[in-house]
Amino acid sequence: MQNMQIVKQLEKYRLEHRISLQRLADDLGVSFSTVSRWFSGKTKPSKIQQYHVEKYLSKKEKKIRSNKK
């Protein structure tokens, strides 16, 4: 998945689930400023960060689906 696409997906998830930037940063193991720079477009996630974001989103989506059953 492309960097900016994953950032948009992450931001959408964060807003839909009312997750603060700080909590998201903590969950991903990065700083608040790192997440803030991703969302403002100043920087992009590195390959390893992108991998962890994809893993995070996949895990959260699976949890949501299992709760709906």
N, C-alpha and C positions, 0 to 999 in steps of 0.2 A: 504494500500500500504506500502511496506517496506521502511524504512528510506533511504537506499542508492538508491533505485529505484526512489524515489521521488526527491532526490537530482540530479540524472542524468537527470531526466525529466526537472527539474527547470533550470539546466545549459544549456541544449539543447534549451529550450525556450529563455533563456537570450541571448545566442549566435545568434540564428536565428533572434531575434528581436533587436539585437544590444543595449541591455540594460546594463548599467554600474552596477558594483557591488554595488556602493553607491545608485543608484536609486532603485535597487532591494531591498536592505536592507531597504530603506525608505518606499517602498511600503509594505513590510512585517512587518514593525515596529520593526526591529531588527537592531543591529549595523553592520557596514561594516565588522568588524572582525569576527562576528558570521557567516555571509554568506561565507566569505573567508575560515573559518575553515571547514564549511560543504563541500565546493568544493575541499578542499585539503585532506579531509578524516580524519582530526584531531578530529572532533566531528561530532555528528549526531543531527538532529533536535529532540527536545523533542516531546512528543505526541501532545502538544498544538501547537507547532511550525509547526509540520507536518500537523496538521489540517488546519492551516492558509495557508500553502503552497499549499495544495490540493485545498482549496477554491480559492486562487489566480489564480492558473493555470486553474481551471474550468471556472472562471469568464472571464479570458483573452481569452480562447479558444472560449467561447460563443460569445464574442465580435468580434473575428476574423471571425467566421462563419456568423454572421449577417451582417458584412461589405461586404462579398463576394456575398450576394444575390442581 
